Amino acid sequence: MSWEVKKIGEVCTIEKGNIGITKAIAGDYPLVVLGEERRTHNAFQFDDEAVIIPLVSSTGHGHRSMKRIHYQSGKFSIGNILCAVIPKDKSILSAQYLFRYLDLNKENELVSRMKGMANVSLPMKSIAEVEVPIPPIDEQSELVSKFDSLEESNNTLSLEHTYQLDLLKKLRQQILQDAVQGKLVLQDPNDEPATKLLERIKAEKEKLIREKKIKKEKPLPPVKSEEIPFEIPENWVWCRLANVCNRIHYGLNASAVVGKNDVRLLRITDIQNNRVDWNSVPSCVYTTSDLNNYVLSENDIVIARTGGTIGKSFIVKNTPVKSMFASYLIRVIPSKLINANYIKVFLESPIYWKQLYDAAWGAGQPNVNGTSLSNLYIPIPKFEEQHRIVTKIEQLMTLCDEMEKSIQQNQKYTQDLLQVALKEALEPN
């Protein structure tokens, strides 16, 4: 028998859901809603096999709603912003086959028919106009089985890719952990003890205090033996973060303004994946005093102090515009006698994150303050070894980036192959 092309309205009934989500009463029957969550209801509207299709979507997100079309069977109800498409004759059209076809072609057949701007909708009469190629019922069953088999294979590969990405994430963390434990590069016995470096940093800070370039701060307690989480090489030293920094302080409390002037205001939201799109960073109203106190310089490090991004850091490098930093960021100004990139390595390492979360407070909105950051304990090697560590990490992270890119390309390639295979399966013989 040959394939036929029929409009959905010819071979299916299309019925709108009748359950208002806020009025649903939990019960024994599945309740299909627009979101990803699955609910129940104490009564059922359908006792059949059907394809459930959303009828509304937020502006510009029709494709997201269409990702949630699915096959449903048995006794169930649906929300009043969805509809059930039910084949009239199961010997002619299978609901499982129809679901597969519509799911595979949702962009062309469903999303393209959505109407409106603020409230995007898909009229049921438009769904009725969708044309579906219909093979004989036994071929439909074979195609559904083939789809299931292809998707199972794809899911297996997807799980493998996810596993690989997870291993790569753990590898990055292990590299950083090895770096701050002195295990990443070979130790040079000729290196002087890092205690000498701390003495020079202390002397330099005292000089800056006398010159009134920085303020004198309260002395910090030495790192206690019970705080030390692991052994470090003999010529390294444990100290507080503030011991190797000239200043740790909060940003400017100012509102961003539309338009650009000669000075920008860097915010937490402007920092994404250790990068800043300076073209999108807004301006603010400021005084000369603000500029003197908050303008960012090369190798400054800013750290998010609140919310879901707490602890995220960004090191200032080759900034194309003059910028200050906003109040939800804390600036760390490393001593000129220490490699700022090594401080950034520490601020991404597991030992940093553990200390940060231990120091954070606030249930709904976690926060960390300047005092807590100042007291973080950090292992410090000699300056030359800091440079060797940073260089090695840059090499290893570049390799990790290449591996991650390869895995992601394989993910996309696998998904593209699946779509091609499924579409080929729907072509008439």
N, C-alpha and C positions, 0 to 999 in steps of 0.2 A: 504494500500500500504506500502511496506517496504522502509527503508532508502537506499539510494545509496551513494557510495563514488566516487566522481569525482575530477579530477584535475582542478584547476582554468582555465587553458588554454583551457580545453575542453568546459567549459560552460560560459566563459567570454571573452570579448575583453579587452586587456590591452593597454592603450594609454598614452604616455608620455606627460606631460604638455609642452606648447609652449610659455609661457610668461616669458621673462626675467624680474626679479623683478624691476631692475633699469629703465626699459623701460615702466613699467606699467603706464597707464594713468587712473586716478580715474574716475569712471563712475557708471553705474547703476547695474553692475553685480558683484557678489561675486568673489573674487580672493583668492584662497587657497594657502598659502605659508607654508614654513617649520616651521616658528616660531609660537608662540601662537597668535600673533596679526592677525586680519582679515582685509583684504584690499578689494578694489574694482578695477574694470577695465571697460573700455568703450566698450569692446566687450566680447562675450562669446565664449568659445571653445566647450562646451558640453551643451546639453539640454536633461538631462536624470537623472537617479538615479545611483549613483556610490559609491564605496569605494575608498577614496583617501589615497595612501600609499607613504611615503617618500622613496626616492631612495638613499639618501646619509645621512651621519652622521659624526660628529667629532669623533676622535679616542676614543674608549672606551665608547661612549655614544649612541650606537645604540638603547638601550632600551628607552632613552629619546625621540629620534625621533619617535619611534614607539608608544609612548604615544599619538602622534598627528595624528594617523590614524583616520579617521572619515567618517561618512556618509554624502553625499552631494546630493541634488536633485535640479531640475529646471535648469535654465540657469546659467552657471558659467564657470570660467576659473581656471587653476591651474598653479603654477610655474613650470619652466622647470627642477626642481629637484624632482618632484613628478610624480606619475602616477595615472590614473583613471582606476579602475577595474569595468567593466560594464557587468552585466549578459546579455547573448544573448537572453534568453527567460524568460520573467518575470513570465510566468506560471510555470516555473520549479524552478527558483532560485530568491529569493528576495534579493535585494541589502542590505536591512536593516538586514536580517538574516545573510548574508555574513559578513557584518560589525561586527555584534555581535560575530560571530564565530572567525574571525581574531583578533579582539580586545582582546578576552578572551584567545586566544592561540598565541599571538604575539611572546612570548619568544621562543617557540618551532618551530613555523611555519615561522616566519619572521626574528627575530633577529639572529637565528642560521644559516640563509642563507646569512648573510652579509659577504662581502669579503673585504680584504685589511687591511692595517695597518694605514698609515697616513691619507688616505682618504677612509673611510669605505663606501661601497656601497652595494646596494641590486639590483642585476640584475633583469630585468623584466622577463627573461627566468626562473629565480629561483622562482619568484612569480607564474609563470604559472605551476610549478611542485607541488605546495602546494595542498594536497588532502583535500577535504571538505566533511564531511558527510551531505547529502542532504535529509531531510525528505520531505514528500508531502507538497505542497505549503500552504495548510490550516494549517498544523502543524507548518510550519515556522512562519506564522502570529501569531499563539498562543504563540510560543516561544518568539517572539519579544515582545508581550504584557506582557508575564511573566517576561522577562528581565526588561522591563520598570517599572513594579510594584516592583520588587525586588530592583532595583536601587533607586526608589523613597523612599522606606522604609529605605534603607541604607543612603540616603542623609539626611533624617529626623534625623536619629541617629547621623550622622556625624555633623550636625548642633548643636545638643544637646551637643555632646562632645566638640565642639568648644566653645559653650557658657559656659560650665563648666570650661574649661581651662581659658577663659577670666575672669570669676568670681574669679578663683583661683589667677590669676595675680593681680586682684584688691585687693583681700584679703591680699596678701603679702605686697602690697603697704600700705594698711591700718594698718597693723601690725607695719610697720616701722614708719608710721606717728604717730601712738599712742605712739610708743616708745619715739620719740623725743619730744612729747608733755607732757610726764609724765603721760600718761594714761594707760600704759601697766602693770605696777606693782604698788602695794600699796605703798603709801608714808609713810616713817617712820619719825614721828615728832621729833625723837631724832637726826636725821641727822643734822650735822652742815651746815650752808649755803655754797653753792658752791663758794661764793666770797672768803671764806677762802682758798679753794683749788686753786683758781686763784692766790692768794697772794703767796702761796707756790711755784706754778709753776713759777711765775715771779721772785721770789728770787732764785730759782734753775737756771733759765736761766741767771740771772745776775752773778751767781757764775761761770757758764760755760764760760761766756764772759770774766770774769777776768782771768780764766785759759786758755783763748785763744783756747777753744775747739769748740766754735761757734762764729760767727761774730755778732756784734751789728747791729740791724736793725732799720729802722725808726719807731717811735712809730705809732701805728695804731689808728684811731679814734674810740671812743666808738660806740656801736650800737645805732643808733638813734631810737627814739620812733616810727617814721613813717616807719622804716624798719621792725619792729617787726610784724610778720604775725599772731601770735597766742599767747595766754596766756600760761605760764608755771607755775609750782608750785612755791610757795613763796621762797623756799630755793634753787631754781635753778638760773642760771644767763645766760644772753646772752653775747657772746663775739665773737671775730673774730677767724677764724681757726688758724691763725698764733699765737694767744695768747696762745694756748695750744700745740704748736708744736715748736721743737727746730730749725727746718730748713725746708724750702720749696724751692727746686731748680731743675733745668733742668738736664737731663742725659748727658752721654758721646756722643760726636759727633764722631762716629767711624763706620767703615763698618764691617759687619759680614764677617768672613772668614770660608772657608770650613775646616772641621776637628775640633777636640776637643783638648783643652789644659786644664790647671787647672782652668781657669777662663772663665765664659760664659758672653754673652751680652744679657740681657733680652730686648725684643722688644714688641711693642703693639701686633703684630700678634701672639706672643707666649702665650698670655693670652686669654684663651677661657673658658667661663662659670665659672669664678673665680678659674680657675685651670691652671697650667703650666706643660707641659710635658718637664721636664728638659733635657731629652735625646735628644730632638730635638732643644734645644736652642744652637745657634752657639757660636763660640769664636770670638775674635777680637784682634787686635794689641793694646797694652796698655803700659803705663809707670807706674812706682811706684807711681808717683803723681796721676795718674788716679785711681789707685787702692785705694789709701788713700781717694780720694774724692768721688768715685762713688760705692764702694762695698756695697752691700745690707746687712742689718742686720735684725735680728728677729724683727717683728712688724713694720718694715718700710712699708709704703703704697705708691704704684706708681699709677699715674693717667694719662690716655691718654689725650694729649693736642690738638689733631688735628684730622680732618677727621670724618668718619662715626662712629668711636668708642669713640669720644670725651667724656670725663667724666668717662669712664669705669675705675674702680679701682681694685687693687689687693693687698692684705696684705701678706707680706712675713712670712711664717711659715714653720719651719722644712725643710729649703732648703737643698737638698742633695749635692749641689755643690756651690762653691764660684761664685758669679755672680755680675756684674755691671749692670747698666740700661742705655738704649739708649736715645738719645736726644729727641725723640718724647714722652717721658714720663717725668712726674714731680714727684719727690719724696717728700713725706710728712713724716717727722720724728716726731712722737708724743712725747711729754714729757713723761719721765718715771713715772711721777706722775698721768698720765691719762691712762685709759684703751683703748689701741689701737683698740680693737674690737668695742668699742663704737663709735670711730671715723669712722670705716668702716660702722657701722650701719647708721650713718649720711650720709655717701657718697653713700648710696643706697636709701635714703629716698626721698619722693617727694619734700620737701623743698630744698634739695641740688640740684636736677635736675632743679627746677625752677630757682634758682639763677645761676646755671651754664649756662643754655641757655640764660638767660638775659645778662650774661657777655660775652658770646661767640661773636666773630666777624668774618667776612669773609663770603661772599655769597656762592662761589663755594666750599670752603674748610673751614668749621668752625674751629676756634681756640680758645683756652683759655690760658692765661699766668699765671705765678707764682703770679703776683701781684693780679690778680682777685681771684685766689684760696685763697691767704692769707687773703683777705678781706671778704670772705664768713662768714656770721654770723651763729653761731651754739649755740643751747641751751645745757648748761652743768649742769648735776646734780652732787651731791656728788659722790666720787669715789666708795663707797659701792653700791650705787644705779646703777651706770654704770654697775657694775658686775651683779647685779640682772637683769637688762634690757637685757644684752647680753645673760645670761643664759636662760631667758624666750624666747627670740627670737630664740635661737638655738632649743629649744623644739618645738615651733610653726612652724618654717620653716621645721623641720624634718617631722612634720605631713603634711605640705603642699607638701613636696616632695613625701610622700607616696600616697597622694591623686592624685597628678599629674601622678605618675607612674601607678596607678590604672586606671585612665582615658585613658592614652595612651595604656595600655594593652587592655582595652575595645574597643578602636578604632581599634586596630590590629585584635582583635577577630572578631569584626563585619565585617571588610573587608575580613578576611579569610572565614567567613561563607558565605558572598556574592559570593566569587569565587567558593566555593564548590557547592553552590546552582545552580549557573549558569552552571557549568560544568556538574552537574547531569542532568540538563534540556536538555543538548545536547546529552545525551546518548540515543541511540535507545531503544524504549520500547520492 
